[in-house]
Amino acid sequence: MKLITKFIIAINLTLFAYQSHGDDEAAAASATGSVTAPAKGAPKSAQANSQLRVLHIAIHKHGFDPADIKKLGLAGMKDLYTKHGAGNFRDHGDLLVKGHSLEDAIAYGEFLRDGKSLDEAKAAHADKYADPSLLIKEAEILALSRYGSTYSKTAQFTSALTLAKSLLTDKAITSSLGSPISVSSLTGGYNLAFIRLLSAYGALGSNGEALATSVLGSDYSGYSNESAISSLLKSSSSDYLTYLSTLTGERTFKDEDISSSVLGIPLSQVNLVAGSTITLGQTGGTPSEVDVSSHLLKASSTSDRKVLVVGAAKDLKVAGDIRFKNSNIAEDHALVLGAADDVFINGTTRQATKEDVDAKLASEVGESITEASNIEYTGSNLGIGSGDTGKDSMYLVNTNIQTGGNLAVGSLGTINITSANFSVGMANSSTSDPDNVYIYANELIDIDTLAFSGRVDDIYMESKTIHLKNTIFPATSEVMLRSQAGSLHIQNSSTDIKVGGVNFYQVTHQGISSSYLADSDFQGANGHINSNSVMPNGIPYIRVRAQ
């Protein structure tokens, strides 16, 4: 991994409360790209507490509404529950006795109805579970059940919930970010309870507890319950590099990289705009513009470099074109758009109107028109990251992503790119150094039709498996492709894929030829394969290496 990619991941680690929301599904290597991102249901949720299942059966198996259940009472429901395997009915009924609402119990239990998977429940009930307040309530129940011996609802979690609700609400960004927060501002309340609430909410992901234990000590024993979050954190992003393998499951930094100043950003210089699900831009074709200049001012020294993170604890989506404006074009800062769960930057499809036909955008009324959802950053470095470990963790579809400097795209799962263009180096003069594109995924980089423009220098991709189709590398680009085995496979079908290798189908490098790349264009053994053609500096146009 190049340092810019590592830098983005390191910054995400410093904000570990918004990391890696993994699902129960193992990361799978999909063999084909997708023209559109899959239909997205509600934000992912921690699985409903088992105590809620019995109440749910009463509603969905027997058709009782809340009024019916209240009339029958808990004792009157016992036989019905027992028939469905609820031998521990007394424990289940404790939810109502302890004051949890029946309506909430019914809602949470929906995730387990008829043995459905969590993904199926989300897709079928997207509107019902899009309200983050339901998920926060569920997280409270789960956290209290998990840590009941050390926390009380009336003390620690009252304070923690206040903080959670202020951060974990849905946010739409069209003209203003609002006021970012810094770690130094998180000084009040029962913050270990807050972190445990985030874990139950799902914002720490499948490895969240292991990560929190690594950072904060076994059972968070190194700190008192009242410790401020600001007191729990270390001083620099570089202090968290050793925890990366805990988060990813395996990938980490090489020793020679750890000392790089690129990776050492003081946490006092990192600001966060937080939300549960964050939507950028707006539908209807009206572009949005957000000025971030005041948050990413020119650095006076290395220690003054700044990072602004727009971070979703669940999903990050783009509804329409959005432009982030920054008068500072020096490469001394980064704007990061990220999600602990999934990132969806995908164009929308609509039916053509008469106006579209008159404008020659369509041949007839009713024809499907796909409109891109584009992101532009006029400053320098832009990072886009997903903390999910699944195959749907990131979709960049029908989109143009443009930045003044370098572009880094990363995911702990799979990156799916279809019909996209990446443009870099747009803020710098023609005499300055060109800029780079970095793409990293833990499991799979799956690309179908990606173009590069602007002032492109290095293009770096790394994943266990890389699958490139209908992709053109510009003549100026030095391309490094790193996969698990470092093998190269020129495929005859767009669906053929060798797991662990680099797969090409109709891929072109304009510095080598206008024709599709073939086996005869390369030499070397697995782990060290080079293109026969080299750049003016003697470096091969394309290099394939093992991780």
C-alpha positions in Angstrom: 0.0 0.0 0.0 1.2 3.5 -0.8 1.4 6.0 2.0 -1.6 8.0 1.0 -3.8 5.0 1.3 -2.3 4.1 4.6 -2.7 7.7 5.7 -6.4 7.5 5.1 -6.8 4.2 7.0 -4.7 5.6 9.8 -6.9 8.6 10.2 -9.9 6.3 10.3 -8.2 4.3 13.1 -7.9 7.4 15.2 -11.6 7.7 15.0 -12.1 4.1 15.9 -15.7 4.7 17.0 -16.6 4.9 13.4 -14.7 1.9 12.2 -15.4 -1.3 10.3 -19.1 -2.1 10.6 -18.8 -5.7 9.5 -21.8 -8.0 8.8 -22.1 -11.7 9.5 -21.5 -12.5 5.8 -18.0 -13.5 5.0 -16.3 -11.3 2.5 -16.9 -12.9 -0.9 -15.1 -12.3 -4.2 -17.7 -11.5 -6.8 -16.7 -12.3 -10.3 -18.7 -9.7 -12.1 -19.2 -6.0 -11.8 -22.6 -4.3 -11.5 -24.1 -1.6 -13.6 -26.0 -0.4 -10.6 -25.6 -0.7 -6.8 -28.0 -3.1 -5.1 -31.1 -1.8 -3.5 -30.1 -0.7 -0.1 -32.2 -1.3 2.9 -31.9 0.3 6.4 -28.6 0.9 8.1 -27.1 -2.3 9.5 -28.1 -3.0 13.0 -26.8 -5.2 15.8 -28.8 -8.4 15.9 -31.9 -8.1 18.1 -31.6 -9.3 21.6 -32.9 -12.8 22.0 -35.3 -11.6 24.7 -37.3 -9.8 22.1 -38.0 -12.9 19.9 -41.0 -14.2 21.9 -42.9 -10.9 21.8 -42.3 -10.8 18.1 -43.8 -14.3 17.7 -47.0 -13.1 19.3 -47.4 -10.4 16.7 -46.2 -12.1 13.5 -47.1 -15.8 14.1 -50.4 -15.3 15.9 -51.5 -11.9 14.5 -52.0 -10.2 17.8 -51.7 -6.4 17.9 -50.3 -4.6 21.0 -53.8 -4.0 22.5 -54.5 -7.8 22.3 -51.3 -8.6 24.1 -52.0 -6.1 26.8 -55.4 -7.6 27.4 -54.2 -11.1 27.6 -51.3 -10.2 29.9 -48.0 -12.0 30.2 -49.5 -15.0 31.9 -52.1 -15.4 29.2 -49.4 -15.6 26.5 -47.3 -18.3 28.1 -48.8 -21.3 26.4 -48.6 -19.7 23.0 -45.0 -18.8 23.5 -44.0 -22.2 24.8 -45.4 -23.9 21.7 -42.8 -21.9 19.7 -39.9 -23.0 21.8 -39.9 -20.2 24.3 -39.2 -22.2 27.4 -37.5 -19.3 29.0 -40.7 -17.1 28.7 -40.2 -15.6 32.2 -36.9 -14.0 31.1 -38.5 -12.8 27.9 -41.4 -11.2 29.7 -38.9 -9.2 31.8 -38.5 -6.7 29.0 -42.1 -5.4 29.5 -41.8 -5.6 33.3 -38.7 -3.5 33.1 -40.5 -0.8 31.1 -39.3 -1.5 27.5 -42.2 -0.6 25.2 -44.0 -3.4 23.4 -43.8 -1.5 20.1 -40.0 -1.4 20.3 -39.9 -5.1 21.1 -42.0 -5.8 18.0 -39.9 -3.6 15.8 -36.6 -5.1 17.0 -37.9 -8.7 16.6 -38.7 -8.0 12.9 -35.1 -8.9 12.1 -35.7 -12.5 13.2 -39.1 -13.1 11.7 -39.5 -16.5 10.0 -35.8 -17.1 10.1 -35.0 -14.3 7.7 -31.5 -13.1 7.4 -30.6 -9.6 8.5 -30.1 -8.5 4.9 -33.5 -9.8 3.9 -35.2 -8.0 6.8 -33.4 -4.8 5.9 -34.4 -4.9 2.3 -38.0 -5.7 3.1 -38.4 -3.0 5.7 -36.1 -0.2 4.7 -38.4 2.6 5.6 -39.4 1.2 8.9 -35.8 0.8 10.1 -34.3 3.9 8.6 -34.9 5.8 11.8 -31.6 5.7 13.7 -33.3 6.3 17.0 -34.7 2.8 16.8 -31.2 1.4 16.3 -29.9 3.5 19.2 -32.6 2.1 21.5 -31.8 -1.4 20.4 -28.1 -0.8 21.1 -29.0 0.4 24.6 -30.8 -2.8 25.3 -27.9 -4.9 23.9 -25.3 -2.9 25.7 -27.1 -3.2 29.0 -27.5 -6.9 28.6 -23.8 -7.3 27.7 -22.4 -5.0 30.4 -25.2 -5.1 33.0 -22.9 -5.8 35.9 -20.9 -2.6 35.4 -23.4 -0.1 34.0 -26.8 1.3 35.0 -29.4 2.8 32.7 -30.1 5.8 34.9 -26.4 6.9 35.3 -23.8 6.0 32.6 -26.2 5.3 29.8 -28.3 8.4 30.3 -25.2 10.5 29.6 -23.9 8.2 26.8 -27.3 8.2 25.0 -27.3 12.0 25.0 -23.9 12.0 23.2 -25.0 9.2 20.9 -28.1 11.0 19.8 -26.2 14.2 19.0 -23.8 12.2 16.8 -25.7 9.2 15.4 -28.5 11.0 13.6 -29.0 11.0 9.8 -27.5 14.0 8.1 -28.0 15.6 4.6 -25.2 17.8 3.4 -26.0 20.2 0.5 -24.6 23.6 1.4 -23.0 23.5 4.8 -21.3 21.0 7.0 -22.4 22.4 10.3 -19.9 22.5 13.1 -17.3 19.7 13.1 -16.2 18.3 16.4 -12.7 17.5 17.6 -11.7 14.8 20.1 -10.7 17.5 22.5 -14.4 18.6 22.7 -15.5 15.2 23.9 -14.8 15.8 27.5 -18.1 15.1 29.4 -20.2 12.1 30.3 -19.6 8.4 30.8 -17.6 7.8 27.7 -16.7 4.2 28.2 -20.5 3.6 28.3 -20.7 5.6 25.0 -18.0 3.4 23.4 -19.9 0.3 24.5 -23.1 1.7 23.1 -21.4 2.3 19.8 -20.2 -1.3 19.8 -23.8 -2.6 20.3 -25.0 -0.1 17.7 -22.6 -1.7 15.2 -20.3 1.3 14.6 -17.3 -0.6 15.8 -18.0 -3.6 13.5 -17.4 -7.3 13.9 -13.9 -6.7 15.3 -15.0 -3.7 17.4 -14.7 -5.3 20.8 -11.3 -6.7 20.0 -10.2 -3.3 18.7 -11.5 -1.4 21.7 -9.9 -3.9 24.1 -6.6 -3.5 22.2 -6.7 0.2 22.6 -8.3 0.6 26.0 -7.2 -2.5 27.8 -9.0 -5.7 28.8 -12.6 -4.9 29.6 -11.5 -1.2 29.2 -10.0 -1.7 32.6 -7.3 1.0 32.1 -9.8 3.8 32.6 -12.6 4.8 34.9 -16.2 4.9 33.7 -16.2 8.7 33.8 -13.1 9.1 31.7 -13.5 11.7 28.9 -13.0 10.4 25.4 -10.3 13.0 24.9 -8.3 11.4 27.7 -8.6 7.9 26.2 -7.0 8.8 22.9 -3.4 9.0 22.0 -1.8 12.2 20.6 -1.2 11.2 17.0 -2.6 9.0 14.3 0.8 7.2 14.1 0.2 5.9 17.6 -2.6 3.7 16.3 -0.8 2.0 13.4 -0.1 -1.1 15.5 -3.8 -1.7 15.8 -4.5 -1.9 12.1 -4.2 -5.7 11.8 -6.8 -6.0 14.6 -9.2 -4.0 12.6 -8.6 -5.6 9.2 -7.9 -9.1 10.4 -4.5 -9.2 8.8 -3.2 -6.2 6.8 -0.9 -3.8 8.5 2.1 -1.5 7.8 5.6 -2.4 7.0 8.2 -1.3 9.5 9.8 1.2 7.2 6.5 3.0 6.7 5.6 3.5 10.4 8.1 6.2 10.9 6.9 8.2 7.9 5.8 11.7 8.9 2.9 11.3 6.4 1.2 9.0 8.9 1.7 11.2 11.9 -1.2 13.7 12.2 -1.8 15.2 15.6 -5.4 14.3 16.7 -5.9 17.9 17.6 -5.8 18.6 13.9 -8.5 16.0 13.0 -12.1 17.2 12.9 -15.2 15.2 12.3 -18.6 15.8 10.9 -20.6 12.8 12.2 -23.9 11.2 11.4 -25.6 7.9 11.2 -26.4 7.8 7.5 -25.0 10.8 5.6 -26.4 11.8 2.3 -24.3 14.2 0.1 -26.0 16.4 -2.5 -29.7 16.5 -3.5 -31.9 14.9 -6.1 -33.6 16.9 -8.8 -30.5 17.8 -10.8 -29.5 20.9 -8.7 -25.7 20.7 -7.9 -24.7 21.3 -4.3 -21.6 23.3 -3.1 -20.0 23.2 0.3 -17.1 25.4 1.3 -14.6 23.7 3.6 -11.8 26.3 3.4 -12.1 27.4 7.0 -11.6 23.8 8.2 -8.6 23.0 6.0 -6.4 26.1 6.1 -2.8 26.1 4.8 -0.5 24.5 7.2 2.3 26.6 8.8 4.4 23.5 9.6 4.3 19.7 9.4 2.5 19.5 12.8 -0.2 21.9 11.5 -1.4 19.6 8.8 -5.2 19.1 9.0 -7.7 16.4 8.2 -11.5 16.9 7.9 -13.6 13.7 8.1 -17.2 13.5 7.0 -17.9 10.2 8.7 -21.1 8.1 8.8 -21.5 5.4 11.5 -23.7 3.6 9.0 -23.8 4.5 5.3 -22.6 7.3 3.1 -24.7 8.0 0.0 -24.6 10.6 -2.8 -28.0 11.9 -4.0 -26.7 14.3 -6.6 -23.7 16.3 -7.8 -21.7 17.9 -5.0 -18.6 20.2 -5.0 -16.4 20.7 -2.0 -14.7 24.0 -2.4 -11.3 24.9 -0.8 -9.1 27.8 -1.6 -6.1 26.0 -0.1 -4.6 23.8 -2.9 -1.4 23.0 -1.1 -1.0 19.3 -0.5 -0.8 19.7 3.3 -4.3 18.4 4.2 -7.0 15.8 3.4 -10.7 15.7 3.0 -12.0 12.2 3.9 -15.5 11.0 3.0 -16.1 7.8 4.9 -18.6 5.3 6.4 -18.2 2.6 9.0 -20.6 0.6 6.8 -21.2 1.1 3.1 -20.4 3.8 0.6 -22.8 4.3 -2.4 -21.8 6.9 -5.0 -24.1 5.8 -7.8 -26.0 7.7 -10.5 -29.8 7.6 -10.6 -32.0 6.4 -13.3 -35.2 8.2 -14.3 -37.8 8.3 -17.1 -37.2 10.9 -19.9 -39.5 13.8 -20.2 -40.5 15.9 -23.2 -37.8 18.4 -22.1 -35.2 15.7 -22.3 -36.3 14.8 -25.8 -36.2 18.4 -26.9 -32.7 18.7 -25.4 -31.7 15.5 -27.3 -30.9 13.7 -24.0 -33.3 11.0 -25.1 -35.0 9.8 -28.2 -38.5 9.4 -26.7 -40.5 10.2 -23.6 -40.3 7.4 -21.0 -36.9 6.2 -22.1 -34.5 5.5 -19.2 -31.9 8.1 -18.6 -29.0 7.5 -16.2 -27.6 10.6 -14.5 -24.2 10.6 -12.8 -23.7 11.5 -9.2 -20.4 13.4 -9.2 -18.0 14.5 -6.5 -15.5 17.3 -7.0 -12.9 18.6 -4.4 -11.1 21.7 -5.4 -8.5 21.4 -2.7 -5.7 18.8 -2.8 -6.1 15.3 -1.3 -9.4 13.4 -1.2 -10.0 10.1 0.4 -13.1 7.9 0.2 -13.3 5.0 2.6 -15.6 2.2 3.7 -15.1 0.2 6.9 -17.5 -2.6 6.0 -15.9 -6.1 5.3 -18.7 -7.3 2.9 -18.9 -7.6 -0.9 -21.2 -4.6 -1.0 -19.0 -2.3 1.0 -18.4 0.3 -1.7 -20.1 1.1 -5.1 -18.8 3.8 -7.3 -21.2 3.7 -10.3 -21.9 6.3 -13.0 -19.8 8.8 -11.3 -17.0 11.3 -12.0 -14.7 11.9 -9.0 -12.4 14.9 -9.4 -9.8 16.3 -7.0 -7.2 18.9 -7.1 -4.5 16.6 -5.9 -4.3 12.9 -5.0 -7.2 10.5 -4.8 -7.3 7.5 -2.4 -10.2 5.0 -2.3 -10.2 2.2 0.3 -12.5 -0.5 1.7 -12.1 -3.3 4.2 -14.3 -5.4 1.9 -14.9 -5.1 -1.9 -14.8 -2.1 -4.1 -17.2 -2.2 -7.0 -16.5 0.4 -9.8 -18.6 0.6 -12.9 -18.7 3.4 -15.6 -16.6 5.9 -13.6 -13.9 8.4 -14.2 -11.2 9.5 -11.8 -9.6 12.9 -12.4 -6.6 14.0 -10.3 -4.1 16.9 -10.2 -6.6 19.5 -11.4 -5.6 22.2 -8.9 -1.9 22.3 -9.8 0.0 24.1 -12.5 1.3 22.1 -15.5 4.8 22.5 -14.2 4.2 20.9 -10.9 4.4 17.2 -10.1 1.4 15.2 -11.3 -0.7 13.3 -8.9 -1.7 9.8 -8.0 -4.7 7.4 -7.7 -4.6 4.8 -4.9 -7.3 2.0 -4.7 -7.2 -0.5 -1.8 -9.6 -3.3 -0.8 -9.1 -6.1 1.6 -11.0 -8.6 -0.5 -11.7 -7.6 -4.1 -11.3 -4.7 -6.5 -13.9 -5.3 -9.2 -13.8 -2.7 -12.0 -15.8 -2.5 -15.2 -15.2 0.6 -17.3 -13.0 3.0 -15.4 -11.2 6.0 -17.1 -8.5 8.2 -15.7 -8.0 11.9 -16.6 -6.2 15.0 -15.4 -2.5 15.0 -14.6 -2.1 11.3 -13.6 1.2 9.9 -12.5 1.1 6.7 -10.3 -1.9 4.4 -10.3 -1.7 1.9 -7.4 -4.2 -0.9 -6.7 -4.0 -3.5 -4.0 -6.4 -6.3 -3.0 -6.4 -10.1 -2.5 -8.0 -10.2 -5.9 -8.1 -7.6 -8.7 -10.5 -7.9 -11.6 -10.2 -5.2 -14.3 -12.5 -5.0 -17.3 -12.8 -2.5 -20.1 -10.3 -0.2 -18.4 -7.8 2.2 -20.0 -4.7 3.4 -18.2 -3.3 6.7 -19.5 0.0 6.9 -21.3 1.6 8.9 -18.5 0.7 6.4 -15.7 3.0 4.1 -13.8 0.8 1.2 -12.7 1.4 -1.0 -9.7 -1.0 -3.9 -9.2 -0.6 -5.9 -6.0 -2.6 -9.1 -5.3 -2.3 -12.0 -2.9 -0.4 -14.2 -5.3 0.9 -11.6 -7.7 -0.2 -13.6 -10.7 -1.5 -12.1 -14.0 -4.4 -13.6 -15.9 -5.5 -12.3 -19.3 -9.0 -13.6 -19.5 -11.2 -14.4 -22.6 -14.4 -13.7 -20.8 -15.5 -10.8 -18.6 -16.8 -13.2 -16.0 -13.6 -15.3 -15.7 -11.6 -14.6 -12.5 -8.7 -16.2 -10.7 -9.0 -15.6 -7.0 -5.7 -14.2 -5.6 -4.5 -12.9 -8.9 -4.7 -9.8 -11.2 -7.3 -10.4 -13.9 -7.5 -8.4 -17.2 -10.3 -8.4 -19.7 -10.0 -5.9 -22.5 -7.6 -3.7 -20.6 -5.4 -1.1 -22.3 -2.4 1.0 -21.4 -2.0 3.8 -23.9 1.8 4.0 -23.2 2.2 0.4 -24.4 -0.4 0.2 -27.2 -3.9 1.1 -28.3 -4.6 -2.7 -28.4 -5.8 -4.8 -25.5 -3.0 -6.1 -23.3 -2.0 -9.7 -24.0 0.3 -12.3 -22.3 3.0 -11.4 -24.8 3.2 -7.9 -23.3 4.5 -9.2 -20.0 7.4 -11.2 -18.6 8.4 -12.6 -15.2 7.2 -15.1 -12.6 4.3 -14.9 -10.2 5.0 -12.2 -7.6 7.3 -10.2 -10.0 5.8 -9.6 -13.4 6.6 -6.6 -15.5 5.4 -5.2 -18.8 7.9 -5.5 -21.6 7.5 -1.8 -22.4 9.1 0.7 -20.1 8.6 4.4 -19.3 11.2 7.0 -20.2 12.7 6.6 -16.7 13.2 2.9 -17.3 10.4 1.7 -15.0 7.9 -0.8 -16.6 4.6 0.7 -17.4 2.8 -2.0 -15.5 4.2 -4.1 -12.5 2.3 -7.0 -10.9 3.5 -7.9 -7.4 2.4 -10.2 -4.5 1.2 -8.8 -1.2 
